[in-house]
Amino acid sequence: MSNIDQFKKHLEDGQVFKKDYIVLGAGILDGQPVGQAQVKVPLKTMNRHGLIAGATGTGKTKTLQVIAEQLSLKGVPSVLMDLKGDLSGLAKPGDASDFILKRSATIGVDYEPQGLPVELMSISNEKGVRLKATVSEFGPVLLSQILELNDTQQGVVAVVFRYCDTHHLPLLDLKDFKRVLQFITNEGKDAIEKEFGQVSSASVNTIMRKIIELEQQGAERFFGELSFDVDDFLRTKDGKGVISVIRLTDIQSRPKLFSTFMLSLLSEIYETFPEQGDADQPKLCLFIDEAHLVFDNASKDLLEKIEAIIKLIRSKGVGVFFCTQTPTDVPDSVLGQLGLKVQHALRAFTAKDRKAITKTAENYPDSPFYETSEVLTAMGIGEALVTALNEKGIPTPLAHTLVRAPITRMDILEDAEIDQLVKNSDLVYKYNKDIDHDSAFEILERKMKAVQEAQEKAELPGPSSSRRSSTRTKEEESLLEELSKNTMVRQLGRTLFRELARGILGSFSSKKRR
């Protein structure tokens, strides 16, 4: 048996699948693609996560595009984090050039250019569906981890959330959160201490500075209403999975906002989606481009949270794929959870680069046909080392692969095309509304105004006070009556103000948290 025949048999024996799969490309041996030696990835294990790595310009984004396309054609929706603005072309057909037709024939697949259902989204000023979440939905633990708070400061955040829950103060945006922090160290200090104990002003000041830092990266646009329903990621159209492209080109210099959004999205999906069990294909796949932005700026607690979600979210039928330059950009604890590995070329310009290549080669199965460390530096654009998990969870043979060409446009949409795509979106009309319901900020401002007015009325002297008492409204009498149930108001000024504040704290009401 020739070496080529042995190579084909090696791939075929290691890629026997009972269920459906996608074809990623064809195997390469001795520098030449081997016809019909297809490299496949089973749909059943696409929820085991994955990695797409390689140096700049080696074809990582096009590989991501191909995988998202093939998933869509199989009816699997996906979410793509587009930090470079390269992926909007998924909505339009590709170009059937002679080169691409020849490449497809070598791989053994038909090339049928077509546009796929795409939804453009944004967490900033980009055009598309606005993605938002409320502060309450983050919860005290996740918010504290994002703000990188110590144990004492986390305790203050927990008190804020608990107080707002028991007194019906919705925390919708950062304005609400900052107002409550101001309240617990000023007007409501006595009431907070009575109910929860003393709260450190220094801790509150530190939290405020952390929030301002987050706001400077544009987070005030992300926190608020209407909260995005992650079930809207699960749509299909004409049997094809909808590809949600989240356009993030204007936040590359704001990694904290990106990591905040990414973790909130993963957490919401994990908490919302039901257990799926052992399904034949994933429910949803997420592709995180420039993944190092998530990990480089994450605290230890945040990394532990990400690791836990990656381990557990698989049972929800969700696959997460990280796209970055080298596998070392991803923590070992996360890297060990990734089933599909697509490694494009790496460049060895320094001794440090060569060490990184040696370490990268150790992440892949041994192959009788390749010296992995040598192939890593010799691959051309559009080539990659590929290994996945078969349906039994065993790694498939490592294959130097000629990756198939995208069937959609390998370029971005023009402005007019983006405008038309946004105009035709149902979700834009659902989410792109400016909503500012009564929440903690408005309620506290209103109550404090009532306290101030009552204080001013109480300070009116002599006959004026008597005349005012005779014309006092029922609402004012009710307010003062409530304040003096347990003790007479004997002092004016600050003493009266504290009694008034303490009396009204339990009467706050607003709409329920989502």
N, C-alpha and C positions, 0 to 999 in steps of 0.2 A: 504493500500500500504506500502510495506516494505521501510526501510530507503534507501536501495540500489536502489530500483525502483524509489523512489522520487529523488534520486541523478541523475540517468540516465535521467529522464524526465526534471529535472532542466537544465542539459547540453543541451539536445536536443532542448528544447524550446528556449534557448538562442543562438542557433547556426543554425538557419534556414537561409540558403543562397540560392539565386537564381542562382548565378554564381559559377565559379569553386573555389576550396579551396585546401589547403594542410592539411594533418593530421600530427599533431606534436607529438601526443602520446595518452595515455588513462588516464582518471581520477582515482585518488586514494581516497579511503574513509576508514577511521579508519585504516590506515596503509597498506591497501591491494588494488592493482589495480583492477578496476572494468572492467570486460571483455566487449568489444564493446562500452564502454562509451568514445567515441573518443573526443579528444580536437582538434578543427579545427581552421584554420586561413583563412579567405577569401582573395583571390588574389586581389580583388577589392580595399581593404584598405591597401595593403602592401606599398603603397606610402605615408602612414600616419606616417611613421618612426617607430622606436622601440628601446627597451632597452633589453639587455641581461646582467644580473648582478648576482653576487654571489662570495663567497669566493674562494680563490685559491684551485684548485683541486676538485671543485664541479660539473664540466662538462659543463662550459660555452662554451668552444671552440667546444666541440662536438655538442652542440645545434646549434651553428652558422653553423657548417658543415652540419647538417641535414637540416636546413632551406635553405642553398645555394644549396644543392642537390635537394631538392624538387622544388625549383624555376627553376633550370636548366631543370629538367624533364618536367616542364610546358612550356619550351621555353623562360624563363626569364633569361637574363644574369646578372651576378653580379660581383662586385669588392670587394676583401677581402684584408684588411690590415693585413698582417701576421707578427707580431712583435716577436712571439716566435718560428716561423718556424714549426708550427704544421699542416699546412693546405695543404702542397704539395701532401699529400696522396689522395686528391680528384681525382687525375688522374688515380688511380688504384682501382680495385675491393676490397671490404672488405672480411672478413673471415666469412663464414656461420657456426659459432660454434653452439653447442646445446643451449647454454645460449641465444644467440642472436635470434635463431629461436623460442625459447620458449617466449621470450620477445615480438617478433613480433606477434606471435599467440595471446597472451594476448591482445595486442593493437587492433588486427583485421586487420593487414596489411600483405601483402606478403613481404618476404625478398628476394630480387633478387640482389645479389652483382654485381656491375658494376663500371667501371671507367667512368668518365665524362670528357668532353672537357675542358682542363685547359691550360691557358696561364700564364707562369711565367714572372713576371716583377720586375723591381728594379729601385731605384733612387740612388743606391750607387754601391758597388762592387759585389753585389750578381749576380748570373747568371740569364739571362733572358733579356726581352725587356727593353731597357733603356728609362725611362720616363724623358723628359726634357721640359722646357718652357723658353721662352725668357724674358728678363727683360721688354721689351716693352709690352708684353702681360700681365704682372702684373699690369702695370699702376702706376701712382704716388701715388694714395690713398692707394691701397693695399700694395705696397712696403713700404710706410711710416708706415703703421700700423704694418707690420711684423718687421720692424726695431725699432719700439716703439719710434718714433720721436715726438718732441713737435711741436706746431703750426709753429714756425719760421723755424724749420728744414724741416717740410713738405712743406713750401713755397719754400725752396731751391730745393727740389726734383721736385716740380711742374715746376720750372723754367728750370731745366735740361731737363725734358721731353718735355717741350714746345720748347726750343731751338733746341733740336735734331729733333723734328718734322719739324720745319720750315726750318732747314738747312740740312735736309735729312741725318741725322746721325743715323743709326740703332743701337739701344741698344739691343744687343743679349745676352751678358753674363756680369758677374760682372766686368770683365776686362774693358769692354766698359764703364760701369757706373763710375768706379773709374777714368778712364782717362778723362772723361768729367768733373768730379768734380775737378780734378787737373787743367784742362784747364781754367775753369771759375775763378779760383783764381790766375792764373799765366798768360800764354800767351794771353788768351782771356778776361782778366779782364775788359779792357777798353770797348771792344765791348759789353760784357754782361751788364755793367753798363749803356751804352748808350741805349740799347734796353729794359732792364728790371729793371734797378735801381741797387743799391749797394747790393752785396751778402756778407754776413758775413763769414769771413774766419773761425771763431770759429765754426759756424754751420757746415760748410763743413768738418772741422776736426772731429767733433763729428759723422757725417754721415759716414765718412771713417772708424772710429773705429768700428761703428756698423756693417758695411759691413765685416770688417776683422773678427769680432766675428762670423758672419754667415758663413764665409768661413772656419773657424776653425772647424765647424761642418759638413763640406763636401758639402756646397751649390754650390761650383764652378762646381761640376759634374752635378748638377741639372739644372742650368741656362745655356742655349745655344740652339743649333740646333742639330737635327731636332725636332721641337716642336711636342709633341704627339697630335694626333687627337682623341678627346674623342669619336668620332663616332666609333672608333675601339673597344670600350668597348661593343658595341651593337651587336656583332656577334653571330650567332647561327651556329651549326654544327649538321647535321642529325636531325634537329628539336629540339635539346637541346641547352639551353643557355650556351655560353662559360663563364667559371668562370675564371676571371682574378685575380690571386693571386700575390699581390705586396709584395715581400719578403723584410722585413725591420729588420731582426734580428741584423744587424750590426749598427743600428742607435738608439737603445734604450737609449744610453747615450747621444744622440743628439736630445733632444726634440724640439728644435727650428727649426731644419731642418724638422722634422716630421710635426709640426704644419704648417710650411710654405707650404710644399707640400700639406697637406690636404686641407688647405684653398684655395690654387690655383686651386686644382682639383674641389672642389665644385663650385668655382666661374666660372671656364671655362665651366663646365657642365650647370650651370644655364644660362650663357650668350649665349651658343651655341645651346642647345636643344630648339626646338619649343614647344609652348604650346600644351599639349595633351588633355586637357579636362577630362571628366569623363570616363575613360577607364575601361575595364573589368580586366586588370592586369597591373602591373607596366612595364615601359620600361626598367628600370635598378634599381638594389638595391646595395647599398654600405654598407659594414660592417667594422666598425672602431674598431679594437681590441685595448685594453689598451687605451681607450678613454680619460682617465685622463691626458695623455700626451698632448693632444690638449688643454685642458682647464686649467691645472695647470700653463702653461707657456704663457698664452694668456693675453694681455693687455685688458683694458676695451673696447677700440675701436675694438679690434680684436674679443672679445666676442660678441659685438653688431653686427658685420659683420656676424659671424657664425649664430647668432640667426635669423637675417634677411634672410639669405640664406635658413636655415632650414624651415622657415615659407613659403617661396615662391617657393622652388624647387619642392614641391609636385605637383604643377600644370604642371610641366614638365614631370610627370610620373616617378619621381625618389624617391625611399625610402631610407632613411639613418638610419642605425641601429648601436647604440653605445654598445660596449661590455666592461664592466668594473666591478670592485669589488662591489661597492655600488652605489645606485642611487644618493647619495650625491656627487659623483664625477662629476656629470653633473649639470650645473647651472639650477636653477628652471625655468628660462625663456625658456630653451631648453627642459627640462624635461616635461613641460606642453604641448609640441608639439608632444609627442611620443604616438602613438596609441597602438602598441603591447608591452606588458611588460612580459618578461620571467625572473622570479626571482629564482635563485638557492639558496642554503642554505647560511646562514650567521652564523658566530661563535661569541658567546658572552663570551669573556674572561675578559672583564673589564666593569666598569660602563659606560664608554664612548661607548663601543660596544652595550650595552643594550639600551642606549638612541638612538643610530643609528638604531637599529632594530625596536624600537617603531615608530620612524619617518618614516622608510621605509614602515612599515605596513599601515601607513596612506595614502600611494600612491595607494593602491589597493582597488577595490570595496569590500564592506562587503559581506560575504557569510554566509548563514544559516548553513553551514556544517563545517566551519573552524573558529578557532581563529587564525587569520593571524600571529600575532606575535609569537605564539607558533609553528606553522608549519614552520616558517622561520628558526628556529634553530634545527628542528627535521628531516628535509629532508635528504635523502641519496644522494650519487653520482648518477647523471643521473635523478634526480627528480627536479621539479621546479613548482612554482606557475605561472600560465599563465592566462592572460586576453588580449583580442584583441578588435578591433572595428568591429561590424557587418556592413553590407552594408548600413545601415542607420546612421552609425556613433555612435551607442550606444555600450558601453562596453559589451563584452560577459561575462558570469558568470566566476568568479574566480575559477580556478580548480587546485588542487594539482595534478600534472601530472607526469606520468611515460613517459619520453621522448623516442621516438623510436631510434633505433640504426642506425648509418650511414651505407649506402650501399657501401661506398667507404672505403679505407684503413684508419684505425684509427692510423696511424703512418706516419712518413715522408718518402719521397722517398730516395732511395740510390743515391749516386753521379752519378753512371752510368745511372740511370733512369732519373735524372735531365738533364744530358748532352744530352740524346736522345730526351727528350721533347723539349729542347731548339733548338736542331739541326733541328727538324721537324717544327719549327715555321716559318711562313711566315713573321710575324711582326719583328722578330729578324733581318732579312735581310733588312727590310724596315728602321728600326730605329737605329740599332747598327753600325752607321758610324760616323767617326770623321769628322765633318764639321766645317770649320772656314772661313766663307765668309767675305768679306770686310765689316767692320762695323765701329763704332765710333772710336775705338782704332786705327785701321790701317789707316783710313782716316786722323785723326788728326796727327798721327805720320808722314805721308807722307807730309801733308801740312806744318807742322812745319819744316820739313827738307828742303822743298822748300824755306821757309822764311829765314832759316839760310844760305842757299847757296846764295840767292839773296843778303843778308846782307853782306856776305863775298866779293861778287863781287863788291858791291857798295863801299866797303872800300879800294879797290885797288887804289894806288896813281898814278898821272901823266900819263906818256906815257903808262904805263902798262894798265891803265884804258882805254885810247884811243884805244889801240890795242884790248883790250877785247871787247870794244863797237863795233868794226868793225866785230868781229866774233860772236857776240851775236846771239843766236838762236831766231827765231820768238816767241817761247814759252816764253822765258825770257823777250823779249821786251813787249809781251802782258801782262805779269804779272806786270812789272814795270809801264806800261802805265795805267793799271787799278788802281794801287796804287796811281798814281799822277793825277787822273782826277780832283779832287777838290782843291788840294793844292800841291805846290812844295815840294819835299823832301829836306829840308834845313839843317837837322841835321843828323849826323851819330849816330852809337851806338844804344842806347835804343829807341831814338825818331824814327829812321827809322824802327826799329823792330816793334814798336807799329803800325805805319802806314801800314806796310806790313801785319801785322796780321789783321788789320781792313779791308783792301782791299780784302782779300781772304775769309773772313768769309761767304760771301753770295754765294760762288761758289762751296761749297761742294756738292757732289752728291754720291748716292749709291743706292743699291737696295731698293725696298719698304719694309716697315714693313709687316710682315705676316698679 
